[in-house]
Amino acid sequence: MLGLPTTATAPFCPSEVKGSVVVSPSAPLWKRILQFAGPGLLVSIGYMDPGNWATAIEAGSGFGYQLLFVVLLSSLAGMVLQCLAMRLGIVSGQDLAQLSRQRYSPAVARGQWLLAELSIIATDLAEVLGCALAFHLLLGVNLTGGILLTALDTLIVLGLKGQRFRHLEAIMLGLILTISACYAVELLLIKPHWPDVAIGFLPSWQAVSAREPLYLAIGILGATVMPHNLYLHSSIVQTRAVSGSQGKASAIRLARLDTIVSLSLALLINAAILILAAAAFHETGHADVTEIQDAYRLLEPLVGAGLAAILFGVALLASGQSSTFTGTIAGQVIMEGFLQMKIPCWQRRLITRALALIPALIGVLLLGDKAVGKLLVFSQVVLSLQLPFALWPLIRFTSDRALMGEFVNSRLTQALGWLLFVVISGANLWLLGQLFA
């Protein structure tokens, strides 16, 4: 195992800061809650990245509030699965990638690694496109130029070297608060019809019975429950130093609170995006808005084009950049866990960003600006298709009494986990059948 430095010179990669946040068992409850707050915030960033924006905007403009229940159920499923990942890391002292490498054959583990890397590239594609659109709104550059500018975020990641892990968590909190503030202002300005919003949270099979809404629903699912987030959470939760059965039990309770609160905030932001799109577009007869670059116009009649673009652009840039940081950490976790290969974080960022730039540039150059929305939604559907391959080992490992001991999944938790696996896998297979029919 790598060393566990706690000084300010330690990089922010999880394997190098394991156990660096000391938790005092005798501290007051409120202080222990604050000490455990953070990993959930890093994970929640993945639940509000530009891919979420694309699926929510298209769903809201095309189907009004009808798919709000998909956002709600996806977020609840995410809470269940992230709590499993969190418990696996705390109890076993290893992350999902490390355990998969140890417990599966080399060929199977290598396949899991490739799928996990594909999910990170798909996520980074959404971040590239989202940040490019933000640069377009804030700086006036074209989308091609905006995409090229996103390559510079490697410098930001390099600049974070030497920061404590708690510093990174604080940065993520600041970015989340920025996104939240922008959407709070937008909701106050748009004034949606709240009774209709409440109805949208009620599950309706009819709302997703056709291929197009189901495609969006699966995109929302993939954008919410990202497979690489499960690997990430099982690792970063180990930054808290705990020991003994009682210490682990307390850590699980506090980390669960951190996870649920953080993902509830992500749920509110994702719901706000869909509600805004439904109120501004669907309710006014503009059901064909599918591009993020058009979505900021929902505020133009209220605050003018300039302020609308700034509000939307700032929130979108904060979303893309925060997702970039967590994507880098997830990439480190997956590479070190599956391959036992360690490279500097900035190199990892550069490789992932280069792989994401290629499809982004090809799509925009060949199809123009209208390719952005399609690429964003497609990237989230790809994430949903990868999800079962991370869920299977996660549920298996947390249900293994030899590994988890007294913290093994209860029968109810096992049943819920496998139900989610079957529903997600079934929805993916149904969609594939529809696409190739």
C-alpha positions as CSV (number, residue, x, y, z in Angstrom):
1,M,0.0,0.0,0.0
2,L,1.2,3.5,-0.8
3,G,2.3,5.9,1.9
4,L,-0.3,8.1,3.6
5,P,1.1,11.6,3.8
6,T,-0.9,14.2,5.6
7,T,1.1,17.3,4.9
8,A,0.1,20.0,2.5
9,T,2.5,18.8,-0.1
10,A,0.5,15.6,-0.8
11,P,-1.2,15.4,-4.1
12,F,-5.0,15.0,-4.1
13,C,-5.0,11.5,-5.6
14,P,-7.0,9.2,-3.2
15,S,-4.4,6.4,-2.8
16,E,-1.9,8.9,-1.5
17,V,-4.2,10.5,1.2
18,K,-5.9,7.4,2.6
19,G,-6.6,7.9,6.2
20,S,-5.4,11.5,6.1
21,V,-8.5,13.0,7.7
22,V,-8.3,12.0,11.3
23,V,-11.7,11.5,13.0
24,S,-11.9,11.7,16.8
25,P,-14.4,9.2,18.2
26,S,-14.8,11.4,21.3
27,A,-15.6,14.6,19.4
28,P,-19.1,16.0,19.5
29,L,-21.6,14.6,17.0
30,W,-21.7,17.9,15.0
31,K,-18.0,17.9,14.6
32,R,-17.8,14.3,13.5
33,I,-20.5,15.0,10.9
34,L,-18.4,17.9,9.5
35,Q,-15.3,15.6,9.5
36,F,-17.1,13.1,7.4
37,A,-18.7,15.7,5.1
38,G,-16.9,15.8,1.7
39,P,-16.8,12.5,-0.2
40,G,-20.5,12.8,-0.9
41,L,-20.0,16.2,-2.4
42,L,-17.3,14.9,-4.7
43,V,-19.6,12.1,-5.9
44,S,-22.6,14.4,-6.2
45,I,-20.7,16.5,-8.8
46,G,-21.1,13.7,-11.2
47,Y,-24.8,13.9,-10.7
48,M,-25.0,17.5,-12.0
49,D,-22.5,17.6,-14.9
50,P,-23.3,19.0,-18.4
51,G,-24.6,15.6,-19.5
52,N,-27.4,15.9,-16.9
53,W,-28.2,19.3,-18.3
54,A,-28.6,18.0,-21.8
55,T,-30.9,15.1,-20.9
56,A,-32.9,17.3,-18.5
57,I,-33.3,20.2,-21.0
58,E,-34.4,17.9,-23.8
59,A,-36.8,16.0,-21.5
60,G,-38.3,19.2,-20.1
61,S,-38.8,20.9,-23.4
62,G,-40.1,17.8,-25.2
63,F,-42.3,16.3,-22.4
64,G,-42.9,19.0,-19.9
65,Y,-42.8,17.8,-16.3
66,Q,-43.7,14.2,-17.2
67,L,-40.2,12.8,-16.7
68,L,-39.5,14.4,-13.3
69,F,-40.3,11.1,-11.6
70,V,-37.3,9.6,-13.6
71,V,-35.0,12.2,-12.1
72,L,-36.4,11.4,-8.6
73,L,-36.2,7.6,-8.9
74,S,-32.7,7.7,-10.5
75,S,-31.5,9.9,-7.7
76,L,-33.0,7.5,-5.1
77,A,-31.3,4.6,-6.9
78,G,-28.1,6.5,-6.9
79,M,-28.3,7.0,-3.1
80,V,-28.8,3.3,-2.5
81,L,-25.9,2.3,-4.8
82,Q,-23.5,5.0,-3.5
83,C,-24.2,3.9,0.0
84,L,-23.2,0.4,-1.0
85,A,-20.0,1.7,-2.5
86,M,-19.2,3.8,0.5
87,R,-19.8,0.8,2.9
88,L,-17.6,-1.4,0.8
89,G,-14.7,1.0,1.0
90,I,-15.0,1.6,4.7
91,V,-15.3,-2.0,5.7
92,S,-12.9,-3.7,3.4
93,G,-10.3,-0.9,3.2
94,Q,-10.2,-1.4,-0.5
95,D,-12.1,0.1,-3.4
96,L,-14.3,-1.6,-6.0
97,A,-11.5,-1.6,-8.7
98,Q,-9.0,-3.2,-6.4
99,L,-11.4,-5.9,-5.3
100,S,-12.5,-6.6,-8.8
101,R,-8.8,-7.2,-9.9
102,Q,-8.3,-9.5,-6.9
103,R,-11.4,-11.6,-7.2
104,Y,-11.9,-12.0,-11.0
105,S,-9.7,-13.5,-13.7
106,P,-7.2,-11.2,-15.4
107,A,-9.3,-11.2,-18.6
108,V,-12.5,-10.3,-16.8
109,A,-10.8,-7.6,-14.7
110,R,-9.3,-6.1,-17.9
111,G,-12.7,-6.0,-19.5
112,Q,-14.1,-4.3,-16.5
113,W,-11.3,-1.8,-16.7
114,L,-12.0,-1.0,-20.3
115,L,-15.7,-0.5,-19.7
116,A,-14.9,1.8,-16.7
117,E,-12.5,3.8,-18.8
118,L,-15.1,4.1,-21.5
119,S,-17.5,5.5,-19.0
120,I,-14.9,8.2,-17.9
121,I,-14.3,9.1,-21.6
122,A,-18.1,9.4,-22.1
123,T,-18.3,11.6,-19.1
124,D,-15.4,13.7,-20.2
125,L,-17.0,14.2,-23.6
126,A,-19.9,15.8,-21.8
127,E,-17.6,18.0,-19.8
128,V,-15.7,19.1,-23.0
129,L,-19.0,20.0,-24.7
130,G,-20.4,21.7,-21.7
131,C,-17.3,23.8,-21.0
132,A,-17.0,24.7,-24.7
133,L,-20.6,26.0,-24.6
134,A,-19.8,28.0,-21.5
135,F,-16.8,29.6,-23.2
136,H,-19.1,30.3,-26.2
137,L,-21.5,32.1,-23.9
138,L,-19.0,33.9,-21.7
139,L,-16.2,34.7,-24.2
140,G,-18.0,34.7,-27.6
141,V,-15.7,32.1,-29.1
142,N,-17.1,29.5,-31.5
143,L,-17.7,25.9,-30.4
144,T,-14.6,24.6,-32.0
145,G,-12.5,27.2,-30.3
146,G,-14.3,26.5,-27.0
147,I,-13.5,22.7,-27.3
148,L,-9.8,23.5,-27.9
149,L,-9.8,25.8,-24.8
150,T,-11.0,22.9,-22.6
151,A,-7.6,21.3,-23.1
152,L,-6.2,23.9,-20.8
153,D,-8.0,22.5,-17.8
154,T,-5.1,20.2,-17.4
155,L,-3.2,23.2,-16.1
156,I,-5.9,23.6,-13.4
157,V,-5.5,20.0,-12.3
158,L,-1.7,20.4,-12.2
159,G,-2.2,23.5,-10.1
160,L,-4.1,21.5,-7.5
161,K,-1.1,19.3,-6.9
162,G,0.1,19.9,-3.3
163,Q,-3.4,20.6,-2.0
164,R,-4.9,18.5,0.8
165,F,-7.9,16.4,0.0
166,R,-10.1,18.6,2.2
167,H,-9.1,21.6,0.1
168,L,-10.4,19.9,-3.0
169,E,-13.6,19.1,-1.2
170,A,-14.0,22.8,-0.2
171,I,-13.4,23.8,-3.9
172,M,-16.2,21.4,-5.0
173,L,-18.5,22.8,-2.4
174,G,-17.9,26.3,-3.7
175,L,-18.6,25.2,-7.3
176,I,-21.8,23.4,-6.2
177,L,-23.0,26.5,-4.4
178,T,-22.3,28.5,-7.5
179,I,-24.5,26.2,-9.6
180,S,-27.2,26.2,-6.9
181,A,-27.3,30.0,-6.7
182,C,-27.6,30.4,-10.5
183,Y,-30.5,28.0,-10.6
184,A,-32.2,29.5,-7.6
185,V,-32.2,32.8,-9.3
186,E,-33.5,31.3,-12.6
187,L,-36.4,29.5,-10.8
188,L,-37.4,32.7,-9.1
189,L,-37.5,34.5,-12.5
190,I,-39.3,31.8,-14.4
191,K,-42.0,31.0,-11.8
192,P,-43.2,27.5,-12.9
193,H,-46.7,26.2,-12.1
194,W,-45.9,24.2,-9.0
195,P,-49.0,22.0,-8.9
196,D,-48.0,20.6,-12.3
197,V,-44.5,20.2,-11.1
198,A,-45.7,18.0,-8.2
199,I,-47.7,15.8,-10.5
200,G,-44.6,15.2,-12.6
201,F,-42.9,13.5,-9.6
202,L,-45.6,10.8,-9.7
203,P,-44.4,7.6,-11.5
204,S,-46.1,7.0,-14.8
205,W,-45.3,4.0,-17.1
206,Q,-47.2,5.6,-19.9
207,A,-44.8,8.6,-19.9
208,V,-41.9,6.3,-20.9
209,S,-43.7,3.8,-23.1
210,A,-42.5,5.3,-26.4
211,R,-38.9,5.0,-27.7
212,E,-38.0,8.7,-27.5
213,P,-39.0,9.3,-23.8
214,L,-37.5,6.0,-22.8
215,Y,-34.2,7.0,-24.6
216,L,-34.2,10.2,-22.6
217,A,-35.2,8.4,-19.4
218,I,-32.2,6.0,-19.8
219,G,-30.0,9.0,-20.5
220,I,-31.2,10.6,-17.3
221,L,-30.4,7.4,-15.4
222,G,-26.9,7.2,-16.9
223,A,-26.3,10.8,-16.2
224,T,-27.4,10.3,-12.6
225,V,-25.9,6.9,-11.6
226,M,-22.5,7.1,-13.3
227,P,-20.6,3.8,-13.1
228,H,-17.2,5.4,-12.4
229,N,-18.8,7.2,-9.4
230,L,-19.2,3.8,-7.7
231,Y,-15.4,3.2,-8.0
232,L,-14.7,6.7,-6.9
233,H,-16.8,6.7,-3.8
234,S,-15.5,3.3,-2.6
235,S,-12.0,4.9,-2.7
236,I,-12.4,8.5,-1.4
237,V,-14.4,7.5,1.6
238,Q,-11.2,5.9,2.9
239,T,-9.6,9.3,3.3
240,R,-11.3,9.2,6.8
241,A,-9.2,7.3,9.4
242,V,-11.4,4.8,11.2
243,S,-10.6,1.5,12.9
244,G,-12.4,-1.3,14.8
245,S,-16.0,-2.5,14.4
246,Q,-17.5,0.4,16.4
247,G,-15.5,2.9,14.5
248,K,-16.6,1.5,11.1
249,A,-20.2,1.4,12.2
250,S,-20.1,5.1,13.2
251,A,-18.2,5.9,10.0
252,I,-20.9,4.2,7.9
253,R,-23.7,6.1,9.6
254,L,-22.0,9.5,9.1
255,A,-20.9,8.7,5.6
256,R,-24.4,7.7,4.7
257,L,-25.7,11.0,6.0
258,D,-23.0,12.8,3.9
259,T,-24.1,10.8,0.8
260,I,-27.8,11.3,1.2
261,V,-27.6,15.1,1.9
262,S,-25.1,15.6,-1.0
263,L,-27.2,13.6,-3.5
264,S,-30.4,15.3,-2.4
265,L,-28.8,18.6,-3.3
266,A,-27.9,17.1,-6.7
267,L,-31.5,15.9,-7.1
268,L,-32.8,19.4,-6.5
269,I,-30.4,20.9,-9.1
270,N,-31.3,18.3,-11.7
271,A,-35.0,18.7,-11.1
272,A,-34.6,22.5,-11.3
273,I,-33.0,22.1,-14.8
274,L,-35.9,20.0,-16.1
275,I,-38.5,22.3,-14.4
276,L,-37.0,25.3,-16.0
277,A,-36.9,23.7,-19.5
278,A,-40.5,22.6,-19.1
279,A,-41.8,26.0,-17.9
280,A,-39.8,28.0,-20.4
281,F,-40.1,25.8,-23.5
282,H,-42.8,23.1,-23.3
283,E,-45.4,25.4,-21.6
284,T,-44.8,28.1,-24.3
285,G,-45.1,25.7,-27.3
286,H,-41.4,25.3,-27.9
287,A,-41.1,21.6,-27.5
288,D,-38.2,21.1,-29.9
289,V,-35.4,22.8,-27.9
290,T,-32.8,20.1,-27.5
291,E,-29.6,22.2,-27.4
292,I,-27.9,23.6,-24.3
293,Q,-26.7,26.6,-26.3
294,D,-30.3,27.6,-26.9
295,A,-31.5,26.9,-23.3
296,Y,-30.1,30.1,-21.8
297,R,-32.6,32.0,-24.0
298,L,-35.3,31.0,-21.5
299,L,-34.2,33.9,-19.3
300,E,-33.8,36.5,-22.1
301,P,-37.3,38.0,-21.8
302,L,-36.8,38.4,-18.1
303,V,-33.3,39.6,-17.6
304,G,-32.0,40.3,-21.1
305,A,-29.7,38.3,-23.3
306,G,-26.5,39.5,-21.7
307,L,-27.3,38.5,-18.1
308,A,-29.0,35.3,-19.2
309,A,-25.9,34.2,-21.0
310,I,-23.7,35.1,-18.1
311,L,-25.9,33.3,-15.5
312,F,-26.2,30.2,-17.6
313,G,-22.6,30.2,-18.7
314,V,-21.2,30.6,-15.2
315,A,-23.3,27.7,-13.9
316,L,-22.3,25.5,-16.9
317,L,-18.6,26.3,-16.5
318,A,-18.8,25.5,-12.8
319,S,-20.5,22.2,-13.6
320,G,-18.0,21.2,-16.3
321,Q,-14.9,22.1,-14.3
322,S,-16.0,20.4,-11.1
323,S,-16.8,17.3,-13.0
324,T,-13.3,17.5,-14.5
325,F,-11.7,17.3,-11.1
326,T,-13.7,14.3,-9.9
327,G,-13.3,12.6,-13.3
328,T,-9.5,12.8,-12.9
329,I,-9.7,11.3,-9.4
330,A,-12.0,8.5,-10.6
331,G,-9.6,7.8,-13.5
332,Q,-6.7,7.5,-11.0
333,V,-8.7,5.1,-8.8
334,I,-9.7,2.9,-11.8
335,M,-6.2,2.8,-13.3
336,E,-4.4,2.1,-10.0
337,G,-7.1,-0.4,-8.9
338,F,-7.3,-2.5,-12.0
339,L,-3.8,-2.2,-13.5
340,Q,-1.7,-1.2,-10.4
341,M,-0.4,1.5,-12.6
342,K,0.3,5.0,-11.2
343,I,0.9,8.1,-13.2
344,P,0.7,11.8,-12.2
345,C,-2.8,13.2,-12.0
346,W,-2.1,15.8,-14.7
347,Q,-0.9,13.1,-17.1
348,R,-4.1,11.1,-16.4
349,R,-6.1,14.3,-17.1
350,L,-4.3,15.0,-20.3
351,I,-4.9,11.4,-21.7
352,T,-8.6,11.4,-20.8
353,R,-9.1,14.9,-22.2
354,A,-7.3,14.0,-25.5
355,L,-9.5,11.0,-26.0
356,A,-12.7,13.1,-25.3
357,L,-11.6,15.9,-27.6
358,I,-11.5,13.7,-30.7
359,P,-15.2,12.7,-30.9
360,A,-16.2,16.3,-29.7
361,L,-14.3,17.9,-32.5
362,I,-15.4,15.4,-35.2
363,G,-19.0,15.8,-34.2
364,V,-19.0,19.6,-34.2
365,L,-16.9,19.9,-37.4
366,L,-19.1,17.4,-39.3
367,L,-22.6,18.1,-37.9
368,G,-22.2,21.7,-36.7
369,D,-23.5,23.2,-33.5
370,K,-26.6,20.9,-33.5
371,A,-24.4,17.9,-32.8
372,V,-23.8,19.1,-29.3
373,G,-27.1,18.1,-27.8
374,K,-27.2,14.7,-29.6
375,L,-23.6,13.9,-28.4
376,L,-24.4,14.9,-24.8
377,V,-27.5,12.7,-24.6
378,F,-25.7,9.8,-26.3
379,S,-22.8,10.0,-23.9
380,Q,-25.2,9.6,-21.0
381,V,-26.9,6.6,-22.6
382,V,-23.5,5.0,-23.0
383,L,-23.0,5.5,-19.2
384,S,-26.3,3.7,-18.5
385,L,-25.2,0.8,-20.7
386,Q,-22.0,0.5,-18.7
387,L,-23.7,0.6,-15.3
388,P,-24.7,-3.1,-14.9
389,F,-21.0,-4.1,-15.3
390,A,-20.2,-2.0,-12.2
391,L,-23.3,-3.0,-10.3
392,W,-22.8,-6.7,-10.5
393,P,-19.5,-6.8,-8.6
394,L,-20.6,-4.1,-6.2
395,I,-23.7,-6.0,-5.1
396,R,-21.8,-9.3,-5.0
397,F,-19.0,-7.9,-2.8
398,T,-21.2,-6.1,-0.3
399,S,-23.3,-9.3,0.0
400,D,-20.2,-11.5,0.8
401,R,-20.1,-12.2,4.5
402,A,-16.5,-13.3,4.4
403,L,-15.5,-9.9,3.1
404,M,-18.0,-7.6,4.9
405,G,-18.5,-9.5,8.2
406,E,-21.2,-8.0,10.3
407,F,-21.7,-5.2,7.7
408,V,-22.8,-7.6,5.0
409,N,-26.0,-6.5,3.1
410,S,-29.2,-7.5,4.7
411,R,-31.7,-9.6,2.7
412,L,-33.8,-6.5,2.0
413,T,-30.7,-4.5,0.8
414,Q,-29.6,-7.5,-1.4
415,A,-33.1,-7.7,-2.9
416,L,-33.2,-3.9,-3.6
417,G,-29.8,-4.0,-5.2
418,W,-30.6,-6.9,-7.5
419,L,-33.9,-5.3,-8.4
420,L,-32.1,-2.2,-9.5
421,F,-29.7,-4.3,-11.5
422,V,-32.5,-6.1,-13.2
423,V,-34.5,-2.9,-13.9
424,I,-31.5,-1.0,-15.3
425,S,-30.3,-4.0,-17.4
426,G,-33.8,-4.6,-18.7
427,A,-34.3,-1.0,-19.7
428,N,-30.9,-1.0,-21.5
429,L,-31.8,-4.2,-23.4
430,W,-35.2,-2.9,-24.3
431,L,-33.7,0.3,-25.7
432,L,-31.1,-1.7,-27.7
433,G,-33.9,-3.8,-29.1
434,Q,-35.8,-0.6,-30.1
435,L,-32.8,1.0,-31.7
436,F,-31.9,-2.1,-33.8
437,A,-35.4,-3.2,-34.6
